[in-house]
Amino acid sequence: MITLTPKDEDYLETIYRISRDSDTVGVTDIARARSVTVPTARSAVSRLIRYGLVRQQHYGKIMLNSDGEKLGEQIYSVHSTIRRFLAEVLLL
């Protein structure tokens, strides 16, 4: 079983969200969405590849595998529920 850091979860969620709206996900897309540098995003993608959640052709598009997609969807759902709670209940 893989234990992701909160930061790794955020990157996986970002890849999941981008892949829902676009056929291609690149490191630059992830960096832009997370407001980080390309090397920082590349490092996070490398960790997710090592965890077996994503794959990437050499400097090509990044794709979630089935485990990565399932976990990305779960993380997205939890984070969406938390954001909704904060906005609707706590009015933040």
N, C-alpha and C positions, 0 to 999 in steps of 0.2 A: 504494500500500500504506500502511496506517495503522500507525503505531507507537504503541501505547498505553503510558502510564506504568504502573508496578505498581499505583498507586492506581486508575487508570481500569480496569485489569483486575479489581481487587477489586470495584468498583462493578458492572461488567458481570456478573461472577459472581454477585453478590448479586441482581441483577435476574433472572438466569437461575434461580437457586435459588427465589426467591419465586414466579416465574411457573410453576414446576413444581408448586407446591403450592396455588396460588390463581389464580382467573380474572382477578383485578385486581391490579395493582402500582401503588401510589401513592408519591409522594415521601416521605410520612410513613412508609410501610412500609420503604422503603430507609433512611431516617434511623435508624429504630428498630433495624433489623438491623445497621447499621454503627456504632451508638452515636455518631452525629454530629447536628448540628442540621439542621433542615429546609433552611435556606438553603445549607448545605454540600452536602447531598444534591442539592438543586436545581441547584447549580452543576455537579456531576459529571454529572447527567443532561443538562444543556445541552451539555456537551462531547461526550457520547456521541451526542446528536442531531446535532451538527455533523459528527461522524465518520460519520454515516449508519448507525449500529448500532441505534438505537432511534427510536421515534416516540412522540409524545404529543399527544393532543388538548389544547386549551387548558385547562390545569390539570386534565386528566383522567388516565385511566389510562395507564401507560407500557407499551409493547409492543416486544418485540424484533422486528426484521425478520429475514429469513432469514440474512443475514450475521451479525447480532448473536447470533442463537440458536446458530449454528454455532460462532462464536468463544467465546461464553459457555460452551457445552458443553465445548469444548477446554480452556479455562482451568479449569473446574470439575474436569475429569478430571485435569489436571496437579496442581492443588492437592490433590486427594484422594489422589493417589499420594504426594505429598510428606508429607502428614499421616500417612498409613498407615506410611510408611517411618520417620518420626520416632517414632511410637508403638510400632511392632512391632519395629523393628531397633535403634533407638537408645534405646528405652524412655524417651522424653521425653514 
